[in-house]
Amino acid sequence: MREKSESNPRGRISSKPENPAPDVPPLEGPELNQRIVELLQQDGRMPYSTIAGIVGVSEGTVRNRVRQLIDDNVITIQAEALPDAFGYTFNTMTFINVAAGADVEAVARRLAEVPDVYYLTMLLGRFDLGMATYHKSQEDFREFLVRHCYGHSDVAEVENSLVLKVHKVKLHWSLDGVTRRTPKAG
């Protein structure tokens, strides 16, 4: 952000926040990261200058912290499309047991490529894989099952459930002072 004043006529970048919180010491370290994440969870479009004013640091510090949180795979900033707005009102859960001798990772990769699948997990327990899908109708769901689940030699068992109502979807998380680092390959 550029500020012009009599003592700073060239509009050089200031290290002071635009709207510093009165009598609030600036946050540091993990506490600063956690507060930035909390604010972005409230409004992912919140300007860095606004965040800087709230937490008592410069806009550049906020920008750098957000970039580091993204690079460390702690956060992503994206728009979330709501399925109902696009006619996807049929929400299902499907559980799969992979056939004996089949590669569960290969089945998971195949199903992960299907656009209708929005959540796919490997499970420990009665089933090998669980997936959540959205469809526009019961017929769309039936076609999905026929095309991607039934009749495949790598699938031994399929159990389906229709989601009647979603009671909770947790999208806000607390960092609790921990910064996640990307695991090194190899």
Summary of the structure (lengths in Angstrom):
residues: 186
radius of gyration: 23.5
end to end distance: 41.3
largest distance: 77.1
contacts: 444
relative contact order: 0.15
helix: 32%
strand: 18%
